[in-house]
Amino acid sequence: MNSLLLILGAVVIFLLAYVTYGAWLAKEWGIDLNRKTPAHTKYDNVDYVPADAKVLLGHHFSSIAGAGPITGPILASIFGWLPVYLWIVIGSVFVGGVHDFGSLFASIRHEGKSIGEIIRTTLGTKGKKLFNIFAWATLILVVAAFTDICASTFAYDPNNLTGAQAGTASILFIFLAMLFGFFVYRKGAKLSLATIVGVALLFFCVWIGYEYPFVKLSKMGWNIVLIIYITLASILPVWILLQPRDYLCSFLLYAMLAGGLVGIFITHPTMEIPAFVGFTVKNQTLFPFLFVTVACGAVSGFHALVGSGTSSKQLNKEGDAKFVGYGAMLIEGIVAVIALIAVGYVAKAEGTPANIFANGLAHFMNSFGLSVEVGKVFVILAFSAFALTSLDTATRIGRYIFQEFFDEASEGTKKIGQNIYVSTIVTVAASCAILVYGYSKIWPIFGSANQLLAALALLALTSWFVSMGKKTSMVLVPMILMFCVTLSALALLIKQYIFGATTNFILGIFAIVLFVLAIILLIEAYNVFIKKKIVKK
C-alpha cells in the first residue's frame, strides 16, 4: 500500500470534517461569538489569562500531543495498519474531536472549571467528587509515567549522547520560554515579531543541545530536576512559563510534521507491514485493545482535563473553541497517521516506539537532504519536548482538581486544601510515590484509566446536554462505544492481574476500583436520563 494515499486521505477527510462537522457541532451547541469567556470574567493574571488563539492552539496541541499519538499507533500496529488507520481517522473526527471540543466548550460555560463541575450540575455533588478523585488519580499516573519517560530519555549515556542532547535543549527551552513570556506580556512585544525571534532561538537551542550537550545527569538526577520543575510550573503564572513554552515548542512539532509530510510526499514509501494480521495477536484481542492502545491518536480522556483545566482559562473568545479543541485533535490525528506510516515503513526496526518513529521519519527527511543521524536526534528532541510539555500541564491540572475537591468543605479545610502550594505539593508527592514502579508497570493501567476518563467526560457532556434539552447523539454514541471498550479492557486486566499466571494485586485492585467507579457514575447518569424521560436524538 502506498502511504501517500493514506496521508492524503487523512488530510482531506480532516479538513472536510473541520469545515462541516465541526461547524455543525458549533451551531448545535450554541457557540456565542459575543459571550465573554472565563479568561476575562475571572482574570487573575495567574491561571485566568486571555491568549491569542494561535498561542493557545500551540499550548493546547503541545499539551495533548505528548508521546501518545506516536507511541499508541506504533504499539497497535501489531494488528495491521488498516484497523489502526481506520480508527485514527474515524475516532479523531467523531469521537476524539467531539470529546475535546465539547469538553472545552462545557468548561468555558462553567467558569473554566473541570469536567467534574459539569458532572456536579447534572449528577450532583457525589458524582463530582467521585469523578474528581478518579481524574486526580489518573493525573497522578500521567505525572509519574511521563516523569519516568523524560528522565529515562534525558539520562546521560557516554556511549549515546542523544539523552544529554535532548536534556540540554529542553533546559534551554525553559529559559527561552520565560524570556518570551516576559517580553510579550510585560514589555508589549508584537506577537508576530516575538514568534519569529523565539522560533529562531528555539532551533538555536536545538543546535546547542546537539553540538554541546553540557547537561549530563543520571536518571535519578533528572528525576529530581523534573520534580522541581513541575512544582514550579504548577505555581508560576501561565504567561511566564506554561503558555509561552508550549507555544514555542509547538513549532518543533509543526517542523517535525512538515518534515515528515514532505518526506512522505517525496519518497511515498510502501507499507511493509500487513494490512490486517488477525483479531488475536500476542494474546491481545482487536477489541478492546486496539481502541485502548491507539489512545491519544483517536481519543484520550487526558485531553478533556487539558481542555477544561488550562485551555478553558485562557480562551479569549468562545468562537476560538472549535479552532483550539476540534482543530488540535485533527492535527494530532495527522501525527498518529505519520507514526503509523513510520512503523509501516521500518517494519523490522527494533527498539522503543520513539526510536522506531525517529528512524522512520529520519529516512523520510533524508529525501530532501537532512542526514539520517541529525534527523533521528531532531525527532527524539521533539518527542521528548512534548512528553515534558504533557508532564507540566498534567501537574498543573492535578493541582486544579485537588483544589476543586474542597469547594464545599468547611472554611478552615477549604483554605488549606485550596492553597496553591499545598495542592501542588500533595499532587507531586503522590506522583513521586508511584514513580518508583517505573513507566512500564504504570502504563497498562494508565491506558485503561485514560480511556475510561474519556468515557466519563462524554458521560458528563451527554448529561449536560440532556439537562439543557439539546441533541445528544454526537456525544451519546461515542460515550457508549468508549464505555464498552474500557469496561471490557478493565475486566480483562482484572482477570490477568488477579487470576492470571503473573499476578499483580495492586494493579488488579486499581482496575477493580476504576470499574466500580464507572458503574456507579453510569447508574447516577441513568437516573438523570430517566428523570428527564427522553434523550434527544
Helices and strands as residue ranges (DSSP letters): H 3-19, H 21-29, H 38-41, H 53-65, H 68-76, G 77-79, H 81-91, I 92-96, H 97-108, H 115-123, H 125-154, H 162-185, H 191-211, H 219-235, H 242-267, E 280-281, E 284-285, H 286-294, G 295-297, H 301-307, G 311-313, H 320-321, I 322-326, H 327-345, H 353-365, G 366-368, H 372-404, H 411-417, H 420-435, H 439-468, H 473-499, H 505-532
